[in-house]
Amino acid sequence: MDTTRMNRRRALKLMGAAGAGTLLAACGFPAFAGRSSPGRVAIVGGGFGGATAAKYIKRFAPSVDVMLVEPRERFYTCPFTNLYLGGMRDFESLGHDYRELRDRYGVRVIHAMAEDVDVPGRRLILAGGETVSWDRLILSPGIDFRWGELEGYDRAASEKAPHAWKAGSQTHLLRRQLEEMEDGGTFILVAPDDPFRCPPGPYERVSMVANYFKNHKPRSKVLLLDAKDNFSKQGLFMEGWRENYGDMIEWVGRSGDGRVIRVDADALEVETEFGEIHRASVLNVVPPQKAGFIADRAGVADESGWVPVNPRTFESRQVNGVYVIGDATQAAPMPKSGFVANTQAKVTARAVIADLAGDAPPEPHWVNTCYSVIAPDWGITVAGVYEVHDGELREVPGSGGVSPMDASPDFRRREARFAEAWYAAIAEDTWGTRPAV
């Protein structure tokens, strides 16, 4: 019997049960009797975490005053930007607005940059000097980069050797460089050590770049220089690379001298740990990362650069009344993924409502599924369900699983279609928008 398939089926059942449990927990609204106001919740960041938290607080407790602070009027997701680079997706299909949150749920959306947090005064300071008061604060700030930690790679260098690890101008720059590259050139991607946003992301990216090359520049090569010897869905990616791209993609792990220690963006060169120099036609550097800067301003990030949280509620371990969700958190074994941010937001929304009402939070469960597209008809997944056990986060035993090795072409094709359906579903759940392909 195929235990991998059994575990994947069990994971999907548990995901459904966990999601249903979260929604059912919300059906019993907290008692705010005798209070002039049930409370004010400010949320920073309008991505998969923050927008979902805003929506679900209003769904679970409509009388709570919810303010979502997000500078962009249209939010472009990092998930599926690789498909844009690979020529499989239009960039505008990755953009989402906040009309449903405002018009249907009554979220007050404030398009401004949150610059600082006055924790004692419970105020959020915006870029123009305005302030937003709060009873509880949820931060979903995503990531920032550790500029300069990788020698030679700073913000200026990223304009020549883009990271494209935040959707927007950097994504367009990398796409333009690929289009302008001559056939027969070499694309180099530098992958960081853990932890970083989207563990399978660099490996899906080289897949999509290879897909673009296969269709438009078939004499070109892809070199992935990695600071790790192991990565998410490694066997599945390598199988997909062989089947779809032959020897076009070369991966070099740390023990094979794949760790880059210096970048020369002007020359498009990188130097590895043992002194080897590689020169690219297009250089894509994914730098070391940390929590978004507002986490530092709020005092919730520790010396690691990430945010330690209470595993039951995702309230900061360092600052009471401040909750942090998404990529900024220390939440292993949960990965830093869009799906995780979305499910953390739902659980934390209920915990915040309970906190405002003076109730105990419900028993939490979280889920994740991550699709990666290797080629137009070749998709793979990893899935897991998470719980708190003995005060620590852990994956529910037997719940996790990845796509089987050596699956049929039809199986891989269906997983690629499921990836498109997943994106449409999570975008609708988060922003109320259904993207066009």
NUZA-387189 format. One record per residue (C-alpha): chain; z, y, x; residue in three letters; residue number from 1. Coordinates in steps of 0.1 Angstrom, whole numbers, plus 2048, in hexadecimal, padded with zeros to 3 digits. Each point is the difference from the previous one (the first is absolute). Layout:
   chain     w     v     u   resn   resi
       A     Z     Y     X    Ala    NUM
...
END
This chain:
   chain     w     v     u   resn   resi
       A   800   800   800    Met      1
       A   7F7   823   80D    Asp      2
       A   822   811   804    Thr      3
       A   7F0   821   809    Thr      4
       A   7EF   802   7DE    Arg      5
       A   820   7F5   7EF    Met      6
       A   813   81C   811    Asn      7
       A   7E6   81A   7F7    Arg      8
       A   801   7F5   7DB    Arg      9
       A   825   802   801    Arg     10
       A   7FF   823   810    Ala     11
       A   7E9   80C   7E4    Leu     12
       A   817   7F3   7E6    Lys     13
       A   81E   810   810    Leu     14
       A   7ED   821   803    Met     15
       A   7F9   7FF   7DB    Gly     16
       A   825   7F8   7F9    Ala     17
       A   80C   81B   818    Ala     18
       A   7EA   81A   7F0    Gly     19
       A   80A   7F6   7DD    Ala     20
       A   824   800   80A    Gly     21
       A   7FD   824   80D    Thr     22
       A   7F0   80C   7DF    Leu     23
       A   819   7ED   7EA    Leu     24
       A   81C   810   813    Ala     25
       A   7F2   821   7F7    Ala     26
       A   801   7F9   7DB    Cys     27
       A   825   806   7FE    Gly     28
       A   801   826   807    Phe     29
       A   820   80C   810    Pro     30
       A   81A   813   7EB    Ala     31
       A   7FF   825   808    Phe     32
       A   816   809   7E2    Ala     33
       A   816   81F   803    Gly     34
       A   7EB   80E   81D    Arg     35
       A   7EC   821   7FC    Ser     36
       A   7E5   7F1   816    Ser     37
       A   7FB   7DD   80D    Pro     38
       A   7F6   80E   822    Gly     39
       A   7E5   80D   816    Arg     40
       A   7EC   7EA   818    Val     41
       A   7EA   810   81B    Ala     42
       A   7E6   7E9   810    Ile     43
       A   7EE   808   820    Val     44
       A   7DE   7EF   806    Gly     45
       A   7E6   7F8   7E5    Gly     46
       A   7F3   7DF   80E    Gly     47
       A   806   7DC   7F5    Phe     48
       A   825   805   803    Gly     49
       A   807   823   7F4    Gly     50
       A   7E7   801   7E3    Ala     51
       A   80C   7DE   7F3    Thr     52
       A   825   80B   802    Ala     53
       A   7F8   820   7EC    Ala     54
       A   7EE   7EC   7E6    Lys     55
       A   819   7E5   7FC    Tyr     56
       A   81E   816   7FE    Ile     57
       A   7F0   812   7E3    Lys     58
       A   7F7   7DF   7F0    Arg     59
       A   822   7F1   805    Phe     60
       A   814   820   7F7    Ala     61
       A   7E9   81B   7F1    Pro     62
       A   81C   81A   7FE    Ser     63
       A   805   802   826    Val     64
       A   7F0   81E   80F    Asp     65
       A   7E7   7F4   81B    Val     66
       A   7EF   816   819    Met     67
       A   7E5   7F2   817    Leu     68
       A   7F9   815   81F    Val     69
       A   7DE   7F8   810    Glu     70
       A   7E9   819   811    Pro     71
       A   7DF   7EF   7F8    Arg     72
       A   7F1   804   7DD    Glu     73
       A   7EC   7E0   806    Arg     74
       A   80F   7E4   814    Phe     75
       A   7EA   7E9   814    Tyr     76
       A   80E   7DE   808    Thr     77
       A   801   7EE   822    Cys     78
       A   7F9   7DF   7EF    Pro     79
       A   7DA   7FA   7FE    Phe     80
       A   7F7   81C   819    Thr     81
       A   7F5   7E3   816    Asn     82
       A   7E7   7F6   7E5    Leu     83
       A   7F3   824   801    Tyr     84
       A   7FC   7FD   826    Leu     85
       A   7EE   7DF   7FA    Gly     86
       A   7E7   80F   7E8    Gly     87
       A   80E   7ED   7E2    Met     88
       A   812   81D   7EE    Arg     89
       A   7FA   824   7F7    Asp     90
       A   81C   817   80D    Phe     91
       A   805   812   7DF    Glu     92
       A   809   7DE   7F0    Ser     93
       A   820   801   815    Leu     94
       A   80B   821   7F1    Gly     95
       A   81A   804   7E3    His     96
       A   80F   81D   7EE    Asp     97
       A   821   807   7EE    Tyr     98
       A   7F4   808   7DD    Arg     99
       A   80F   7E1   7EF    Glu    100
       A   822   806   811    Leu    101
       A   800   824   7F2    Arg    102
       A   7F0   7FC   7DE    Asp    103
       A   80C   7DE   7F5    Arg    104
       A   822   7FC   811    Tyr    105
       A   80B   824   804    Gly    106
       A   805   7FF   826    Val    107
       A   801   823   80F    Arg    108
       A   7E7   7FE   81C    Val    109
       A   804   81B   81B    Ile    110
       A   7E3   802   818    His    111
       A   812   80D   81F    Ala    112
       A   80C   7F3   822    Met    113
       A   825   7F7   802    Ala    114
       A   80C   80F   820    Glu    115
       A   825   7FA   801    Asp    116
       A   81E   7F1   7ED    Val    117
       A   821   812   7FA    Asp    118
       A   815   7E1   7FA    Val    119
       A   822   811   7F9    Pro    120
       A   7EF   818   7E8    Gly    121
       A   7EA   7E5   7F2    Arg    122
       A   7E1   816   804    Arg    123
       A   7DD   7F8   80B    Leu    124
       A   7F0   81D   813    Ile    125
       A   7DA   804   7FC    Leu    126
       A   7E7   80F   818    Ala    127
       A   7FF   821   7EE    Gly    128
       A   826   804   800    Gly    129
       A   804   7F4   7DC    Glu    130
       A   81C   7E7   7F9    Thr    131
       A   803   7E2   7E9    Val    132
       A   823   7F5   7F7    Ser    133
       A   808   7DB   7FA    Trp    134
       A   81C   7E9   7F6    Asp    135
       A   7EE   7E3   811    Arg    136
       A   7E4   801   81A    Leu    137
       A   7E5   7E6   806    Ile    138
       A   7EC   802   820    Leu    139
       A   7DF   7EE   803    Ser    140
       A   7F3   812   81E    Pro    141
       A   7EA   7E5   810    Gly    142
       A   7FB   802   825    Ile    143
       A   7FC   818   81C    Asp    144
       A   7F4   7F9   823    Phe    145
       A   814   7FF   821    Arg    146
       A   7E8   818   811    Trp    147
       A   800   7FC   826    Gly    148
       A   813   7DF   800    Glu    149
       A   7DF   7F0   80A    Leu    150
       A   7F6   813   81F    Glu    151
       A   7E3   818   7FA    Gly    152
       A   800   7FC   7DA    Tyr    153
       A   80B   81F   7EE    Asp    154
       A   7F4   812   7E1    Arg    155
       A   7E3   811   813    Ala    156
       A   7F5   7DE   80E    Ala    157
       A   7FE   7F2   7DC    Ser    158
       A   7E3   819   7F9    Glu    159
       A   7EB   7ED   81A    Lys    160
       A   80F   7DD   7FD    Ala    161
       A   80C   7FF   7DB    Pro    162
       A   81C   7EB   7F3    His    163
       A   7F4   801   7DC    Ala    164
       A   822   7F2   7F5    Trp    165
       A   804   81B   7E6    Lys    166
       A   7E4   803   7E6    Ala    167
       A   7EC   821   803    Gly    168
       A   7EF   813   81B    Ser    169
       A   807   7E6   81A    Gln    170
       A   7F0   7E5   7EB    Thr    171
       A   7E1   815   7FD    His    172
       A   7FF   807   825    Leu    173
       A   802   7DB   809    Leu    174
       A   7E4   7F8   7E7    Arg    175
       A   7EA   81C   80E    Arg    176
       A   806   7F3   824    Gln    177
       A   7F6   7DD   7F5    Leu    178
       A   7E0   80D   7F0    Glu    179
       A   7F7   815   81E    Glu    180
       A   806   7E4   819    Met    181
       A   7E2   7F0   810    Glu    182
       A   7F9   7DB   7F9    Asp    183
       A   80D   7EC   81D    Gly    184
       A   820   814   804    Gly    185
       A   824   7F5   800    Thr    186
       A   81A   808   7E6    Phe    187
       A   824   7FD   80E    Ile    188
       A   81E   800   7EA    Leu    189
       A   823   803   810    Val    190
       A   81A   7EF   7EA    Ala    191
       A   825   809   804    Pro    192
       A   81F   7EA   803    Asp    193
       A   816   7FA   7E1    Asp    194
       A   80B   811   7EA    Pro    195
       A   7E3   814   7F1    Phe    196
       A   7EF   807   7DF    Arg    197
       A   7EC   7E3   7F2    Cys    198
       A   804   7E3   818    Pro    199
       A   7DE   7F1   7F7    Pro    200
       A   7EE   822   801    Gly    201
       A   7F2   800   824    Pro    202
       A   7F2   7DD   7FB    Tyr    203
       A   7EF   809   7DF    Glu    204
       A   7F3   81F   810    Arg    205
       A   7EE   7EE   81D    Val    206
       A   7F2   7E8   7E5    Ser    207
       A   7F2   81D   7EC    Met    208
       A   7F2   811   81F    Val    209
       A   7EF   7DF   809    Ala    210
       A   7F2   7FF   7DD    Asn    211
       A   7F1   822   805    Tyr    212
       A   7F2   7F6   822    Phe    213
       A   7F2   7E0   7F2    Lys    214
       A   7EC   813   7E6    Asn    215
       A   7F6   81F   815    His    216
       A   807   7FB   825    Lys    217
       A   7FF   7DB   807    Pro    218
       A   800   802   826    Arg    219
       A   822   812   800    Ser    220
       A   821   7F1   809    Lys    221
       A   824   803   7F4    Val    222
       A   81E   7FE   818    Leu    223
       A   823   7FF   7F3    Leu    224
       A   81B   807   81A    Leu    225
       A   822   7F6   7F2    Asp    226
       A   824   807   80B    Ala    227
       A   80A   7DF   7EF    Lys    228
       A   7F8   7DB   804    Asp    229
       A   804   7F8   7DB    Asn    230
       A   7F5   813   7E1    Phe    231
       A   7FF   7FC   7DA    Ser    232
       A   7E8   7E5   7F3    Lys    233
       A   7F5   7FA   823    Gln    234
       A   7F0   7DE   7FC    Gly    235
       A   7EE   80B   7E0    Leu    236
       A   7F2   81F   810    Phe    237
       A   7F3   7ED   81E    Met    238
       A   7F0   7E6   7EA    Glu    239
       A   7EF   81C   7EC    Gly    240
       A   7F4   811   81F    Trp    241
       A   7F0   7E1   80D    Arg    242
       A   7EF   7F7   7DF    Glu    243
       A   7F4   823   7F8    Asn    244
       A   7FA   811   822    Tyr    245
       A   7FD   7E6   81B    Gly    246
       A   80A   80E   821    Asp    247
       A   7FD   825   7F5    Met    248
       A   826   805   7FF    Ile    249
       A   816   7FA   81E    Glu    250
       A   826   801   7FC    Trp    251
       A   816   804   81F    Val    252
       A   826   7FB   7FB    Gly    253
       A   81C   80D   816    Arg    254
       A   802   7E1   816    Ser    255
       A   7DB   803   807    Gly    256
       A   804   825   80B    Asp    257
       A   7FA   80F   7DE    Gly    258
       A   81C   819   800    Arg    259
       A   7F3   823   806    Val    260
       A   816   818   814    Ile    261
       A   7E9   81E   805    Arg    262
       A   7E4   811   7EC    Val    263
       A   7E6   818   80D    Asp    264
       A   7F1   80E   7E0    Ala    265
       A   7E7   816   812    Asp    266
       A   7F1   7E2   813    Ala    267
       A   806   7E8   7E3    Leu    268
       A   812   7EA   818    Glu    269
       A   821   7EC   7FE    Val    270
       A   814   7F0   81B    Glu    271
       A   813   7DF   7FA    Thr    272
       A   822   7F5   80E    Glu    273
       A   7F0   7EE   81D    Phe    274
       A   7E9   81C   80A    Gly    275
       A   7DF   7F7   7EF    Glu    276
       A   7EB   81C   7F3    Ile    277
       A   7EB   7FD   7E0    His    278
       A   7E7   819   7F5    Arg    279
       A   7F6   804   7DC    Ala    280
       A   7E3   80F   7ED    Ser    281
       A   818   806   7E4    Val    282
       A   826   7FF   806    Leu    283
       A   819   7FA   7E4    Asn    284
       A   824   803   80B    Val    285
       A   81C   7F6   7E7    Val    286
       A   81E   810   811    Pro    287
       A   826   7F7   7FE    Pro    288
       A   80F   80C   7DF    Gln    289
       A   820   80C   7F0    Lys    290
       A   80C   80C   7DD    Ala    291
       A   7F1   820   7F3    Gly    292
       A   80F   81F   80D    Phe    293
       A   814   809   7E1    Ile    294
       A   816   7E1   807    Ala    295
       A   80C   811   820    Asp    296
       A   806   821   7ED    Arg    297
       A   815   7ED   7E6    Ala    298
       A   814   7EE   81B    Gly    299
       A   7F7   7DD   7F4    Val    300
       A   7EC   7F3   81E    Ala    301
       A   813   7F0   81C    Asp    302
       A   7F8   7FD   825    Glu    303
       A   7E4   7E7   7F9    Ser    304
       A   7ED   81B   7ED    Gly    305
       A   802   7EC   7E0    Trp    306
       A   818   801   7E3    Val    307
       A   81C   7E7   7FB    Pro    308
       A   807   7FA   7DA    Val    309
       A   818   7EE   7EA    Asn    310
       A   7ED   7E0   7F8    Pro    311
       A   80A   7FF   7DC    Arg    312
       A   7F5   824   7F6    Thr    313
       A   7EE   80F   81E    Phe    314
       A   819   81C   801    Glu    315
       A   802   80E   823    Ser    316
       A   81C   7F0   815    Arg    317
       A   806   822   810    Gln    318
       A   7FE   819   7E4    Val    319
       A   80E   7FA   7DD    Asn    320
       A   7EA   809   7E3    Gly    321
       A   7DF   7FD   814    Val    322
       A   7EA   7E2   7FA    Tyr    323
       A   7E3   7F7   816    Val    324
       A   7E3   7E8   7F8    Ile    325
       A   7DF   7F5   80E    Gly    326
       A   7F3   800   824    Asp    327
       A   81D   816   80D    Ala    328
       A   81B   7E5   7FB    Thr    329
       A   80F   7E5   815    Gln    330
       A   7FB   7E4   7E6    Ala    331
       A   7F5   7E2   813    Ala    332
       A   7F5   7E5   7F8    Pro    333
       A   7ED   816   7E6    Met    334
       A   7E1   80E   811    Pro    335
       A   7F6   825   7FF    Lys    336
       A   7E6   7FC   7E5    Ser    337
       A   7F4   813   7E1    Gly    338
       A   80B   7E3   7E9    Phe    339
       A   823   800   810    Val    340
       A   803   826   7FB    Ala    341
       A   7F6   7FB   7DB    Asn    342
       A   819   7E4   7F9    Thr    343
       A   81C   811   814    Gln    344
       A   7FA   81F   7EB    Ala    345
       A   805   7ED   7DF    Lys    346
       A   821   7F0   80C    Val    347
       A   80D   821   80E    Thr    348
       A   7F6   813   7E1    Ala    349
       A   818   7EA   7EC    Arg    350
       A   81B   802   81A    Ala    351
       A   7FE   826   800    Val    352
       A   803   801   7DA    Ile    353
       A   81E   7E9   801    Ala    354
       A   80F   816   81B    Asp    355
       A   7FC   81F   7EB    Leu    356
       A   810   7EF   7E2    Ala    357
       A   81D   7F2   815    Gly    358
       A   7F4   7DC   7FB    Asp    359
       A   7FB   7E4   818    Ala    360
       A   7DC   7FA   80B    Pro    361
       A   7EE   7E1   7F3    Pro    362
       A   7FA   7E2   816    Glu    363
       A   7E2   809   815    Pro    364
       A   7E1   7EB   809    His    365
       A   7E1   80D   811    Trp    366
       A   7DD   7F2   804    Val    367
       A   7E2   804   817    Asn    368
       A   7DD   7F5   801    Thr    369
       A   7E7   80D   81A    Cys    370
       A   7DB   7F9   7FE    Tyr    371
       A   7EA   805   81F    Ser    372
       A   7DA   800   7FD    Val    373
       A   7EE   7F1   81F    Ile    374
       A   7DD   802   7F1    Ala    375
       A   7F1   808   7DE    Pro    376
       A   806   7DD   7F4    Asp    377
       A   81D   7F6   816    Trp    378
       A   823   80A   7F5    Gly    379
       A   823   7F3   80B    Ile    380
       A   823   806   7F4    Thr    381
       A   825   7FE   809    Val    382
       A   81B   801   7E5    Ala    383
       A   826   800   7FF    Gly    384
       A   81E   806   7E9    Val    385
       A   820   810   80E    Tyr    386
       A   825   801   7F7    Glu    387
       A   822   80A   80D    Val    388
       A   813   7E3   80F    His    389
       A   822   805   810    Asp    390
       A   7FA   825   802    Gly    391
       A   7DE   7FD   811    Glu    392
       A   7DC   801   7F5    Leu    393
       A   7EF   7DF   802    Arg    394
       A   7E0   7EF   7F4    Glu    395
       A   808   7E8   7E3    Val    396
       A   7FD   7DD   810    Pro    397
       A   7DF   7EF   7F7    Gly    398
       A   7F2   81F   7EF    Ser    399
       A   7E9   80C   81C    Gly    400
       A   7DE   7F4   809    Gly    401
       A   7DE   809   80E    Val    402
       A   7DD   7F5   7F6    Ser    403
       A   7F8   7DD   80C    Pro    404
       A   7EC   7FA   81F    Met    405
       A   7DE   7F1   7FD    Asp    406
       A   7FD   80A   7DC    Ala    407
       A   7DE   7FE   7EE    Ser    408
       A   7E8   81E   800    Pro    409
       A   806   802   7DA    Asp    410
       A   826   803   806    Phe    411
       A   7FB   81C   81A    Arg    412
       A   7E8   812   7E8    Arg    413
       A   819   7FF   7E4    Arg    414
       A   81B   80E   816    Glu    415
       A   7E9   81D   80A    Ala    416
       A   7FB   807   7DA    Arg    417
       A   825   7FD   7FB    Phe    418
       A   805   81B   81B    Ala    419
       A   7EB   818   7EB    Glu    420
       A   813   7F8   7E1    Ala    421
       A   821   804   812    Trp    422
       A   7F6   823   80B    Tyr    423
       A   7F5   80A   7DD    Ala    424
       A   820   7F3   7F1    Ala    425
       A   819   810   818    Ile    426
       A   7EE   822   7FE    Ala    427
       A   802   7FF   7DB    Glu    428
       A   825   7F6   801    Asp    429
       A   808   81B   819    Thr    430
       A   7EB   81E   7F5    Trp    431
       A   7F1   7F5   7E0    Gly    432
       A   7DD   802   80E    Thr    433
       A   7E7   7E4   802    Arg    434
       A   7E9   805   81E    Pro    435
       A   7DB   7FA   7FF    Ala    436
       A   7F2   7EA   81D    Val    437
END
